[in-house]
Amino acid sequence: MPTNKSTMKRLRNSKKAQLRNKMVKTGLKTVEKKFDKAIEAADAAVATAILNECFSSLDKACKKGVIHANKAANKKGRLNKRLNSIK
């Protein structure tokens, strides 16, 4: 357990950030699962709409610093490739 005031505050803040980051990552996984279901159903129109939502979520997570910019770009490329495979 921290003993300094500054380390206690740092611990509190890091726990808040950890919860925020976990919430964002969980949201990303949820949107990706929705996209997976649309791909499995081979519904290109629905998958395209969900893909836009996915891209938006990835960009927001990247902007907040939850995920790295390169990870977001790689993920977007893979998702787009999967969408093109059913078109």
C-alpha positions in Angstrom: 0.0 0.0 0.0 1.4 3.4 -0.9 2.4 5.7 2.0 2.9 9.1 0.2 0.0 11.4 -0.7 1.2 11.6 -4.3 1.4 7.8 -4.7 -2.0 7.3 -3.2 -3.5 9.8 -5.6 -1.6 8.1 -8.5 -3.1 4.8 -7.5 -6.6 6.2 -7.4 -6.2 7.8 -10.8 -4.7 4.7 -12.3 -7.6 2.6 -11.1 -10.1 5.1 -12.7 -8.1 5.0 -15.9 -8.0 1.2 -15.8 -11.8 1.0 -15.5 -12.3 3.5 -18.4 -9.9 1.6 -20.6 -11.6 -1.7 -19.8 -14.9 -0.2 -20.7 -13.7 1.0 -24.1 -12.0 -2.3 -24.9 -15.1 -4.3 -24.0 -17.1 -2.0 -26.3 -14.7 -2.8 -29.1 -15.1 -6.5 -28.6 -18.9 -6.2 -28.6 -18.9 -4.3 -31.9 -16.5 -6.9 -33.4 -18.7 -9.7 -32.3 -21.7 -8.0 -34.0 -19.6 -7.7 -37.2 -18.6 -11.4 -36.9 -22.3 -12.4 -36.8 -23.1 -10.3 -39.8 -20.2 -11.9 -41.7 -21.4 -15.4 -40.8 -24.8 -14.5 -42.0 -23.2 -13.3 -45.2 -25.3 -10.1 -45.0 -23.1 -7.5 -46.8 -25.4 -4.5 -46.2 -25.6 -5.1 -42.4 -21.9 -5.9 -42.2 -21.0 -2.6 -44.0 -23.1 -0.6 -41.5 -21.5 -2.4 -38.6 -18.1 -2.0 -40.1 -18.5 1.8 -40.1 -19.4 1.6 -36.4 -16.4 -0.6 -35.8 -14.1 1.9 -37.5 -15.5 4.7 -35.5 -15.0 2.8 -32.2 -11.4 1.9 -33.2 -10.7 5.5 -34.0 -12.1 6.8 -30.7 -10.2 4.2 -28.7 -7.0 5.2 -30.6 -7.7 8.9 -29.9 -8.2 8.2 -26.2 -4.9 6.2 -26.1 -6.5 2.9 -25.1 -5.0 1.1 -28.1 -2.1 2.0 -30.3 -2.7 3.7 -33.7 -1.0 0.8 -35.6 -3.2 -1.8 -33.8 -6.3 0.2 -34.9 -5.0 0.4 -38.5 -4.2 -3.3 -38.6 -7.6 -4.2 -37.1 -9.4 -2.0 -39.6 -7.6 -3.6 -42.5 -8.4 -7.1 -41.4 -12.1 -6.3 -40.8 -12.3 -4.7 -44.3 -10.6 -7.7 -45.8 -13.2 -10.0 -44.2 -16.0 -7.8 -45.5 -14.6 -7.9 -49.1 -14.5 -11.7 -48.9 -18.3 -12.0 -48.7 -19.0 -9.3 -51.3 
